[in-house]
Amino acid sequence: MLAQRPGRHARDHAPLLVCADPLNADREAACSSLLDVTDRPSPSLLVFAYNRRPRVVVEHVREHAGSEFESLTILDLCDGDHRQGQPATLGSNVTVERESASNLTGIGIGVADVIDRVEDEPLHVCLGSLTTLVQYVDPETAFKFLQVTISRLEAADAVVHAHLDPDAVDEETTMTLKPLFDGVLRRQRREWTLDG
């Protein structure tokens, strides 16, 4: 069993898959502890935001993980073009890049750009909701995309985690994606357990 905020211990098993109900407040606390920015030097952050407003992401990071990050890049992954306007200023160290959630090539380019931009800085990454990703592409395509993306991020020494709601996808999808991760963090009976 782990504490409410698994943090550094769980990050040792990255890339890490966090299996929990997305509406559970403890899931948000776990996410922010995995993006923990109390490391020195302060890391840069990359967050995949599937149909989630950039302002909400920034507020979450600042509220739960603090504001001591070097930079925060949000890949705003949405349905089509329904969010054309540039968001209001979110801070000088926050960048928002928009891309269609189904354009895996464009998302991959966005990841490569972030890696190039942060260079040798520590990078912590939340790949967002894989539950949402598999609504846009089939599980096998998602697996191939994530395999390349995670490999690229690990080569840059990034600390990576992703989220999956096991009750919202079938067991076959979970079993397809699970081998991509070194550890699985699960919420069970009000406790976090870590396999891996």
MARBA-3410 file (N, C-alpha, C, O; in Angstrom, 1 decimal):
196
0.8,-1.2,0.0,0.0,0.0,0.0,0.9,1.2,0.0,2.0,1.3,0.6 ~ 0.4,2.3,-0.7,1.1,3.5,-0.8,0.3,4.6,-0.1,-0.9,4.5,0.1 ~ 0.9,5.8,0.1,0.2,6.9,0.7,-0.8,7.5,-0.4,-0.8,7.1,-1.5 ~ -1.6,8.5,0.1,-2.5,9.1,-0.8,-1.8,9.7,-2.0,-2.4,9.8,-3.1 ~ -0.6,10.3,-1.8,0.2,10.9,-2.9,1.4,10.0,-3.1,2.4,10.2,-2.5
1.3,9.1,-4.1,2.4,8.1,-4.2,3.7,8.7,-4.6,4.8,8.2,-4.2 ~ 3.7,9.8,-5.4,4.9,10.6,-5.7,6.1,9.9,-6.1,6.1,9.0,-7.0 ~ 7.3,10.2,-5.4,8.6,9.8,-5.9,8.7,8.2,-5.9,9.3,7.7,-6.9 ~ 8.2,7.5,-5.0,8.3,6.1,-5.0,7.7,5.5,-6.3,8.3,4.6,-6.9 ~ 6.5,6.0,-6.6,5.8,5.5,-7.8,6.6,5.9,-9.1,6.6,5.1,-10.1
7.1,7.1,-9.1,7.9,7.6,-10.3,9.1,6.7,-10.6,9.5,6.7,-11.7 ~ 9.6,6.0,-9.6,10.7,5.1,-9.8,10.3,3.9,-10.7,11.2,3.2,-11.3 ~ 9.0,3.7,-10.9,8.5,2.7,-11.8,8.0,3.2,-13.2,7.3,2.5,-13.9 ~ 8.4,4.4,-13.5,8.0,5.0,-14.8,8.7,4.3,-15.9,9.8,3.9,-15.8 ~ 8.0,4.2,-17.1,6.7,4.8,-17.3,5.6,4.0,-16.5,5.6,2.8,-16.3
4.7,4.8,-16.0,3.7,4.3,-15.0,2.3,4.5,-15.6,1.9,5.5,-16.1 ~ 1.5,3.5,-15.4,0.1,3.5,-15.8,-0.8,3.7,-14.5,-0.7,2.8,-13.6 ~ -1.6,4.7,-14.4,-2.4,5.0,-13.3,-3.8,4.6,-13.6,-4.5,5.2,-14.5 ~ -4.3,3.5,-13.0,-5.6,3.0,-13.2,-6.6,3.5,-12.1,-6.5,3.0,-11.0 ~ -7.5,4.4,-12.4,-8.4,4.9,-11.4,-9.5,5.6,-12.1,-9.4,6.1,-13.3
-10.6,5.8,-11.4,-11.8,6.5,-11.9,-11.3,8.0,-12.1,-10.8,8.6,-11.1 ~ -11.5,8.6,-13.3,-11.1,10.0,-13.5,-11.8,11.0,-12.6,-11.3,12.1,-12.4 ~ -13.0,10.6,-12.0,-13.7,11.6,-11.1,-13.3,11.5,-9.7,-13.7,12.2,-8.8 ~ -12.4,10.5,-9.4,-11.9,10.3,-8.0,-10.9,11.4,-7.7,-9.9,11.5,-8.4 ~ -11.1,12.2,-6.7,-10.2,13.3,-6.3,-8.8,12.7,-6.0,-7.8,13.5,-6.3
-8.7,11.5,-5.5,-7.4,11.0,-5.2,-6.6,10.7,-6.5,-5.3,10.7,-6.5 ~ -7.3,10.5,-7.6,-6.6,10.3,-8.9,-5.8,11.6,-9.2,-4.7,11.6,-9.7 ~ -6.5,12.8,-9.0,-5.9,14.1,-9.3,-4.7,14.3,-8.4,-3.7,14.8,-8.8 ~ -4.8,13.9,-7.1,-3.7,14.1,-6.2,-2.5,13.2,-6.6,-1.4,13.6,-6.5 ~ -2.8,12.0,-7.1,-1.8,11.1,-7.6,-1.1,11.7,-8.8,0.2,11.7,-8.9
-1.9,12.2,-9.7,-1.3,12.8,-10.9,-0.4,14.0,-10.6,0.8,14.0,-11.1 ~ -0.8,14.8,-9.7,0.0,16.0,-9.3,1.3,15.6,-8.6,2.3,16.2,-8.7 ~ 1.2,14.5,-7.8,2.4,14.0,-7.1,3.4,13.4,-8.1,4.6,13.5,-7.8 ~ 2.9,12.9,-9.2,3.8,12.3,-10.2,4.4,13.4,-11.0,5.5,13.2,-11.6 ~ 3.7,14.6,-11.1,4.3,15.7,-11.7,5.0,16.6,-10.8,5.3,17.8,-11.1
5.3,16.1,-9.6,5.9,16.9,-8.5,7.1,17.7,-9.0,8.0,17.3,-9.7 ~ 7.0,19.0,-8.7,8.0,20.0,-9.2,8.9,20.5,-8.1,9.5,21.5,-8.2 ~ 9.0,19.7,-7.0,9.9,20.1,-5.9,11.3,19.7,-6.2,12.2,20.0,-5.4 ~ 11.5,18.9,-7.3,12.9,18.5,-7.6,13.7,19.7,-7.9,13.2,20.8,-8.3 ~ 15.0,19.6,-7.7,15.9,20.7,-8.2,16.9,20.1,-9.1,17.5,19.0,-8.8
17.1,20.6,-10.3,16.4,21.8,-10.8,15.0,21.6,-11.1,14.6,20.4,-11.3 ~ 14.2,22.6,-11.1,12.7,22.5,-11.4,12.5,21.9,-12.8,13.2,22.3,-13.8 ~ 11.6,20.9,-12.9,11.4,20.3,-14.2,10.5,21.1,-15.1,9.8,22.0,-14.7 ~ 10.6,20.8,-16.4,9.5,21.2,-17.3,8.5,20.2,-17.3,8.7,19.0,-17.1 ~ 7.2,20.6,-17.6,6.1,19.7,-17.6,5.5,19.6,-19.0,5.4,20.7,-19.7
5.0,18.5,-19.4,4.3,18.3,-20.6,3.0,17.5,-20.3,3.1,16.4,-19.7 ~ 1.8,18.1,-20.6,0.5,17.4,-20.3,-0.3,17.3,-21.5,-0.5,18.3,-22.3 ~ -0.7,16.1,-21.8,-1.7,15.8,-22.9,-3.1,16.1,-22.3,-3.5,15.4,-21.4 ~ -3.8,17.1,-22.9,-5.1,17.4,-22.3,-6.2,17.1,-23.4,-6.4,17.9,-24.3 ~ -6.8,15.9,-23.2,-7.9,15.5,-24.1,-9.2,16.2,-23.7,-9.7,15.9,-22.7
-9.7,17.1,-24.6,-10.9,17.8,-24.3,-11.0,18.4,-22.9,-12.0,18.3,-22.3 ~ -9.9,19.0,-22.5,-9.8,19.6,-21.2,-9.2,21.0,-21.4,-8.1,21.1,-21.9 ~ -9.9,22.0,-20.9,-9.5,23.4,-21.1,-8.1,23.6,-20.5,-7.8,23.2,-19.4 ~ -7.2,24.3,-21.3,-5.8,24.6,-20.8,-5.8,25.3,-19.4,-5.0,25.0,-18.6 ~ -6.8,26.2,-19.2,-6.8,26.9,-18.0,-7.0,26.0,-16.8,-6.5,26.2,-15.7
-7.9,25.0,-17.0,-8.1,24.0,-15.9,-6.9,23.2,-15.6,-6.6,22.9,-14.5 ~ -6.1,22.8,-16.7,-4.8,22.1,-16.5,-3.9,23.0,-15.7,-3.2,22.5,-14.8 ~ -3.7,24.3,-16.1,-2.8,25.1,-15.4,-3.2,25.3,-13.9,-2.4,25.3,-13.0 ~ -4.5,25.5,-13.7,-5.0,25.7,-12.3,-4.7,24.4,-11.5,-4.3,24.5,-10.3 ~ -4.9,23.2,-12.1,-4.6,22.0,-11.4,-3.1,21.9,-11.1,-2.8,21.5,-9.9
-2.3,22.1,-12.0,-0.8,22.0,-11.8,-0.4,23.0,-10.7,0.3,22.6,-9.8 ~ -0.9,24.2,-10.8,-0.4,25.2,-9.8,-1.0,24.9,-8.4,-0.3,25.2,-7.4 ~ -2.2,24.4,-8.4,-2.8,24.1,-7.1,-2.2,22.9,-6.4,-1.9,22.9,-5.2 ~ -2.0,21.9,-7.2,-1.5,20.6,-6.6,0.0,20.4,-6.7,0.5,19.7,-5.8 ~ 0.6,20.9,-7.7,2.0,20.6,-7.9,2.9,21.9,-7.6,4.1,21.8,-7.7
2.3,23.0,-7.4,3.0,24.2,-7.1,3.3,25.0,-8.4,2.8,24.6,-9.5 ~ 4.0,26.0,-8.3,4.3,26.9,-9.5,5.8,26.9,-9.8,6.3,27.8,-10.5 ~ 6.6,26.0,-9.2,8.0,26.0,-9.3,8.5,25.2,-10.5,9.6,24.7,-10.5 ~ 7.7,25.2,-11.6,8.1,24.5,-12.8,8.8,25.4,-13.7,8.5,26.6,-13.8 ~ 9.8,24.9,-14.5,10.5,25.7,-15.5,9.6,26.2,-16.6,9.5,27.3,-17.0
8.8,25.2,-17.1,7.9,25.5,-18.2,6.8,24.4,-18.2,7.0,23.3,-17.7 ~ 5.6,24.8,-18.7,4.5,23.9,-18.8,4.0,23.9,-20.2,3.6,25.0,-20.7 ~ 4.0,22.8,-20.9,3.5,22.7,-22.3,2.2,21.9,-22.2,2.3,20.7,-21.8 ~ 1.1,22.4,-22.7,-0.1,21.7,-22.8,-0.4,21.4,-24.2,-0.6,22.3,-25.0 ~ -0.5,20.1,-24.5,-1.0,19.7,-25.9,-2.5,19.6,-25.8,-3.0,18.6,-25.2
-3.2,20.6,-26.3,-4.6,20.7,-26.2,-5.2,19.9,-27.3,-5.3,20.3,-28.5 ~ -5.6,18.6,-27.0,-6.1,17.7,-27.9,-7.6,17.6,-27.9,-8.2,17.2,-26.9 ~ -8.2,18.1,-29.0,-9.6,18.3,-29.0,-10.3,17.7,-30.3,-9.6,17.3,-31.2 ~ -11.6,17.7,-30.3,-12.4,17.3,-31.4,-12.3,18.4,-32.4,-12.8,19.5,-32.2 ~ -11.8,18.1,-33.6,-11.8,19.1,-34.7,-11.3,20.4,-34.3,-10.2,20.6,-33.7
-12.0,21.5,-34.7,-11.5,22.8,-34.6,-12.4,23.7,-33.7,-12.5,24.9,-33.8 ~ -13.0,23.0,-32.7,-14.0,23.8,-31.9,-13.4,24.8,-30.9,-14.1,25.5,-30.3 ~ -12.1,24.8,-30.8,-11.4,25.8,-29.9,-10.4,26.5,-30.7,-9.2,26.4,-30.5 ~ -10.8,27.4,-31.6,-9.9,28.1,-32.5,-9.2,29.3,-31.8,-8.0,29.5,-32.1 ~ -9.8,30.0,-30.9,-9.2,31.1,-30.3,-8.1,30.8,-29.4,-8.0,29.7,-28.7
-7.1,31.7,-29.3,-6.0,31.5,-28.4,-6.5,31.8,-27.0,-7.2,32.7,-26.7 ~ -6.1,30.9,-26.0,-6.5,31.1,-24.6,-5.9,32.4,-24.1,-4.9,32.9,-24.5 ~ -6.6,32.9,-23.0,-6.1,34.1,-22.3,-4.7,33.7,-21.8,-4.4,32.6,-21.6 ~ -4.0,34.7,-21.5,-2.6,34.5,-20.9,-2.7,33.6,-19.7,-3.4,33.9,-18.7 ~ -1.9,32.6,-19.8,-1.8,31.6,-18.7,-0.5,31.7,-17.9,-0.3,30.9,-17.0
0.3,32.6,-18.3,1.6,32.7,-17.7,2.7,32.7,-18.7,2.6,32.0,-19.7 ~ 3.8,33.4,-18.4,4.9,33.4,-19.4,5.6,32.1,-19.6,6.3,31.9,-20.6 ~ 5.5,31.2,-18.6,6.1,29.9,-18.8,5.2,28.8,-19.2,5.5,27.6,-19.1 ~ 4.0,29.2,-19.7,3.0,28.2,-20.2,2.8,28.3,-21.7,2.6,29.4,-22.2 ~ 2.9,27.2,-22.4,2.7,27.1,-23.8,1.5,26.2,-24.1,1.5,25.1,-23.5
0.6,26.6,-25.0,-0.5,25.7,-25.4,-0.4,25.5,-26.9,-0.3,26.4,-27.7 ~ -0.3,24.2,-27.2,-0.3,23.8,-28.6,-1.5,23.0,-28.9,-1.8,22.0,-28.2 ~ -2.3,23.4,-29.9,-3.5,22.7,-30.3,-3.3,21.7,-31.4,-2.5,21.9,-32.3 ~ -4.0,20.5,-31.2,-3.9,19.5,-32.2,-5.2,18.7,-32.2,-5.8,18.5,-31.1 ~ -5.6,18.1,-33.3,-6.8,17.2,-33.3,-6.4,16.0,-32.5,-5.3,15.4,-32.7
-7.3,15.5,-31.7,-7.0,14.3,-30.9,-6.7,13.0,-31.7,-6.0,12.1,-31.3 ~ -7.2,13.0,-33.0,-7.0,11.8,-33.8,-5.7,12.0,-34.7,-5.4,11.0,-35.4 ~ -5.0,13.1,-34.7,-3.9,13.3,-35.5,-2.6,12.9,-34.8,-1.9,13.8,-34.2 ~ -2.3,11.6,-34.8,-1.2,11.1,-34.0,0.1,11.6,-34.5,1.1,11.8,-33.7 ~ 0.2,11.9,-35.8,1.5,12.4,-36.4,1.7,13.8,-35.8,2.8,14.2,-35.4
0.7,14.7,-35.8,0.8,16.0,-35.3,1.2,16.0,-33.8,2.0,16.8,-33.4 ~ 0.6,15.1,-33.1,0.9,15.0,-31.6,2.3,14.6,-31.4,3.0,15.1,-30.6 ~ 2.8,13.6,-32.2,4.2,13.2,-32.2,5.2,14.3,-32.5,6.2,14.4,-31.8 ~ 4.8,15.2,-33.4,5.6,16.3,-33.7,5.7,17.3,-32.5,6.7,17.8,-32.2 ~ 4.5,17.5,-31.9,4.4,18.3,-30.7,5.3,17.8,-29.6,6.0,18.6,-28.9
5.4,16.5,-29.4,6.2,15.9,-28.4,7.7,16.1,-28.7,8.5,16.5,-27.9 ~ 8.1,15.9,-30.0,9.5,16.1,-30.4,9.9,17.6,-30.2,11.0,17.9,-29.8 ~ 9.0,18.5,-30.5,9.2,20.0,-30.3,9.5,20.3,-28.8,10.4,21.0,-28.5 ~ 8.7,19.7,-27.9,8.9,19.9,-26.5,10.3,19.4,-26.1,11.0,20.0,-25.3 ~ 10.6,18.2,-26.5,11.9,17.6,-26.1,13.1,18.5,-26.6,14.0,18.7,-25.9
13.0,19.0,-27.8,14.0,19.9,-28.4,14.1,21.2,-27.5,15.1,21.7,-27.3 ~ 12.9,21.7,-27.2,12.8,23.0,-26.5,13.4,22.9,-25.1,14.1,23.8,-24.6 ~ 13.2,21.8,-24.3,13.6,21.7,-22.9,15.1,21.3,-22.9,15.7,21.4,-21.8 ~ 15.6,20.7,-23.9,17.0,20.2,-24.0,17.3,19.3,-22.8,16.8,18.2,-22.6 ~ 18.2,19.8,-21.9,18.7,19.0,-20.8,18.0,19.2,-19.5,18.4,18.6,-18.5
16.9,19.9,-19.5,16.1,20.1,-18.3,15.4,18.8,-18.0,15.0,18.1,-18.9 ~ 15.1,18.6,-16.7,14.2,17.4,-16.3,12.9,17.7,-16.9,12.4,18.8,-17.0 ~ 12.3,16.6,-17.4,10.9,16.7,-18.0,10.0,15.6,-17.4,10.3,14.4,-17.4 ~ 8.9,16.1,-16.9,7.8,15.2,-16.3,6.6,15.3,-17.2,6.2,16.4,-17.6 ~ 6.1,14.1,-17.6,5.0,14.0,-18.6,3.8,13.3,-18.1,3.9,12.2,-17.6
2.6,13.9,-18.3,1.4,13.2,-18.2,0.8,13.0,-19.5,0.4,14.0,-20.2 ~ 0.6,11.8,-20.0,0.1,11.5,-21.3,-1.4,11.5,-21.3,-2.1,11.1,-22.3 ~ -2.0,12.0,-20.2,-3.5,12.2,-20.2,-4.2,10.9,-20.1,-3.7,9.9,-19.6 ~ -5.4,10.9,-20.6,-6.3,9.8,-20.5,-6.2,8.9,-21.7,-6.6,9.2,-22.8 ~ -5.7,7.7,-21.5,-5.6,6.7,-22.6,-7.1,6.2,-22.9,-7.4,5.7,-24.0
-7.9,6.4,-21.9,-9.3,6.0,-22.1,-9.9,6.9,-23.2,-10.7,6.4,-24.0 ~ -9.5,8.2,-23.2,-10.0,9.1,-24.3,-9.3,8.8,-25.6,-9.9,8.8,-26.6 ~ -8.0,8.5,-25.5,-7.2,8.2,-26.8,-7.9,7.1,-27.5,-8.0,7.2,-28.8 ~ -8.3,6.0,-26.9,-8.9,4.9,-27.6,-10.3,5.1,-28.0,-10.9,4.2,-28.7 ~ -10.8,6.3,-27.8,-12.1,6.7,-28.4,-11.8,7.3,-29.8,-12.7,7.3,-30.6
-10.6,7.7,-30.0,-10.2,8.3,-31.3,-9.5,7.4,-32.2,-9.7,7.5,-33.5 ~ -8.8,6.4,-31.7,-8.1,5.4,-32.5,-8.2,4.1,-31.9,-8.5,4.0,-30.7 ~ -8.1,3.0,-32.7,-8.2,1.6,-32.1,-7.0,1.3,-31.2,-6.0,2.0,-31.3 ~ -7.2,0.3,-30.3,-6.2,0.0,-29.3,-4.8,-0.3,-29.9,-3.8,0.0,-29.4 ~ -4.8,-1.0,-31.1,-3.5,-1.4,-31.7,-2.8,-0.2,-32.2,-1.6,0.0,-32.0
-3.5,0.8,-32.8,-2.9,2.0,-33.3,-2.4,2.8,-32.1,-1.3,3.4,-32.1 ~ -3.2,2.9,-31.0,-2.8,3.6,-29.8,-1.5,3.0,-29.2,-0.6,3.7,-28.8 ~ -1.4,1.6,-29.2,-0.2,1.0,-28.7,1.0,1.4,-29.5,2.0,1.8,-28.9 ~ 0.9,1.4,-30.8,2.1,1.7,-31.7,2.5,3.2,-31.4,3.6,3.5,-31.3 ~ 1.5,4.1,-31.4,1.8,5.5,-31.1,2.4,5.7,-29.7,3.4,6.4,-29.6
1.9,5.1,-28.7,2.4,5.2,-27.4,3.8,4.6,-27.3,4.7,5.1,-26.5 ~ 4.0,3.5,-27.9,5.3,2.8,-27.9,6.4,3.8,-28.4,7.5,3.9,-27.8 ~ 6.1,4.4,-29.5,7.1,5.4,-30.1,7.2,6.6,-29.2,8.4,7.0,-28.9 ~ 6.1,7.1,-28.7,6.1,8.3,-27.9,6.9,8.1,-26.6,7.7,8.9,-26.2 ~ 6.6,7.0,-25.9,7.2,6.7,-24.6,8.7,6.5,-24.8,9.5,6.9,-24.0
9.1,5.7,-25.9,10.5,5.5,-26.2,11.2,6.8,-26.4,12.3,7.0,-25.9 ~ 10.6,7.7,-27.2,11.2,9.0,-27.4,11.4,9.8,-26.1,12.4,10.4,-25.9 ~ 10.4,9.8,-25.3,10.4,10.5,-24.0,11.5,9.9,-23.1,12.2,10.6,-22.4 ~ 11.5,8.6,-23.0,12.5,7.9,-22.1,13.9,8.2,-22.6,14.8,8.3,-21.8 ~ 14.1,8.3,-23.9,15.4,8.6,-24.4,15.9,10.0,-24.0,17.1,10.3,-23.9
14.9,10.9,-23.7,15.2,12.2,-23.2,15.1,12.2,-21.7,15.1,13.3,-21.1 ~ 15.2,11.1,-21.0,15.1,10.9,-19.6,13.9,11.6,-18.9,14.0,12.0,-17.8 ~ 12.8,11.6,-19.6,11.5,12.1,-19.1,10.9,11.1,-18.1,11.1,9.9,-18.3 ~ 10.2,11.6,-17.1,9.4,10.7,-16.2,8.0,10.8,-16.7,7.4,11.8,-16.8 ~ 7.5,9.6,-17.1,6.2,9.5,-17.8,5.2,8.7,-17.0,5.5,7.7,-16.5
4.0,9.3,-17.0,2.8,8.5,-16.6,1.6,8.8,-17.4,1.5,9.8,-18.1 ~ 0.7,7.9,-17.4,-0.6,8.0,-18.2,-1.7,7.5,-17.3,-1.5,6.8,-16.3 ~ -2.9,7.8,-17.7,-4.1,7.4,-16.9,-5.0,6.5,-17.8,-5.1,6.7,-19.0 ~ -5.7,5.6,-17.1,-6.6,4.7,-17.7,-7.8,4.4,-16.7,-7.5,4.1,-15.6 ~ -9.0,4.6,-17.2,-10.1,4.2,-16.3,-10.5,2.7,-16.7,-11.1,2.5,-17.7
-10.1,1.8,-15.9,-10.3,0.4,-16.2,-11.8,0.0,-16.4,-12.1,-1.0,-17.0 ~ -12.7,0.8,-15.8,-14.1,0.5,-15.9,-14.7,1.0,-17.2,-15.9,0.7,-17.5 ~ -14.0,1.8,-17.9,-14.5,2.5,-19.1,-14.0,1.8,-20.4,-14.5,2.1,-21.5 ~ -13.1,0.9,-20.3,-12.5,0.2,-21.4,-12.6,-1.3,-21.2,-12.7,-1.7,-20.0 ~ -12.6,-2.1,-22.2,-12.7,-3.5,-22.0,-11.3,-4.1,-21.6,-10.3,-3.4,-21.8
-11.4,-5.3,-21.1,-10.1,-5.9,-20.6,-9.1,-6.1,-21.7,-7.9,-6.0,-21.4 ~ -9.5,-6.4,-22.9,-8.6,-6.6,-24.0,-7.8,-5.3,-24.3,-6.6,-5.3,-24.5 ~ -8.5,-4.1,-24.2,-7.8,-2.8,-24.4,-6.8,-2.6,-23.3,-5.6,-2.2,-23.6 ~ -7.2,-2.9,-22.1,-6.2,-2.8,-20.9,-5.0,-3.6,-21.1,-3.9,-3.2,-20.9 ~ -5.2,-4.9,-21.5,-4.1,-5.8,-21.7,-3.2,-5.5,-22.9,-2.1,-5.8,-22.9
-3.8,-4.8,-23.9,-3.0,-4.3,-25.0,-2.1,-3.2,-24.6,-0.9,-3.2,-25.1 ~ -2.5,-2.3,-23.8,-1.7,-1.1,-23.5,-0.8,-1.3,-22.3,0.2,-0.7,-22.2 ~ -1.1,-2.2,-21.4,-0.4,-2.4,-20.1,1.1,-2.7,-20.3,1.9,-2.2,-19.6 ~ 1.5,-3.5,-21.4,2.9,-3.9,-21.5,3.8,-2.7,-21.8,5.0,-2.8,-21.7 ~ 3.2,-1.5,-22.1,4.0,-0.3,-22.4,4.6,0.3,-21.1,5.5,1.2,-21.2
4.1,-0.2,-20.0,4.5,0.5,-18.7,5.2,-0.4,-17.8,5.0,-1.6,-17.7 ~ 6.2,0.2,-17.0,6.9,-0.6,-16.1,6.2,-0.9,-14.8,6.5,-1.8,-14.1 ~ 5.2,0.0,-14.5,4.5,-0.2,-13.2,3.0,0.2,-13.5,2.7,1.0,-14.4 ~ 2.1,-0.4,-12.7,0.7,0.0,-12.7,0.3,0.4,-11.3,0.4,-0.4,-10.4 ~ -0.2,1.6,-11.2,-0.7,2.2,-9.9,-2.2,2.0,-10.0,-2.9,2.6,-10.9
-2.8,1.3,-9.0,-4.2,1.1,-8.9,-4.8,1.7,-7.6,-4.2,1.6,-6.6 ~ -6.0,2.1,-7.8,-6.8,2.6,-6.6,-7.7,1.5,-6.2,-8.6,1.1,-6.9 ~ -7.5,0.9,-5.0,-8.3,-0.2,-4.5,-8.6,0.0,-3.1,-7.7,0.1,-2.2 ~ -9.9,-0.1,-2.7,-10.3,0.0,-1.3,-9.6,1.2,-0.6,-9.1,1.1,0.5 ~ -9.7,2.4,-1.2,-9.2,3.6,-0.7,-7.7,3.7,-0.5,-7.1,4.5,0.2
-7.0,2.7,-1.1,-5.5,2.7,-1.0,-4.9,2.6,-2.4,-5.6,2.1,-3.4 ~ -3.7,3.1,-2.6,-3.0,2.9,-3.8,-2.1,1.6,-3.7,-1.5,1.4,-2.7 ~ -2.1,0.8,-4.8,-1.2,-0.3,-4.8,-0.4,-0.2,-6.1,-0.8,0.4,-7.1 ~ 0.9,-0.6,-6.0,1.8,-0.5,-7.2,2.3,-1.9,-7.6,2.9,-2.6,-6.8 ~ 2.0,-2.3,-8.8,2.5,-3.5,-9.4,3.7,-3.1,-10.3,3.5,-2.2,-11.1
4.7,-3.9,-10.3,5.8,-3.6,-11.2,7.1,-3.6,-10.6,8.1,-3.4,-11.3
END
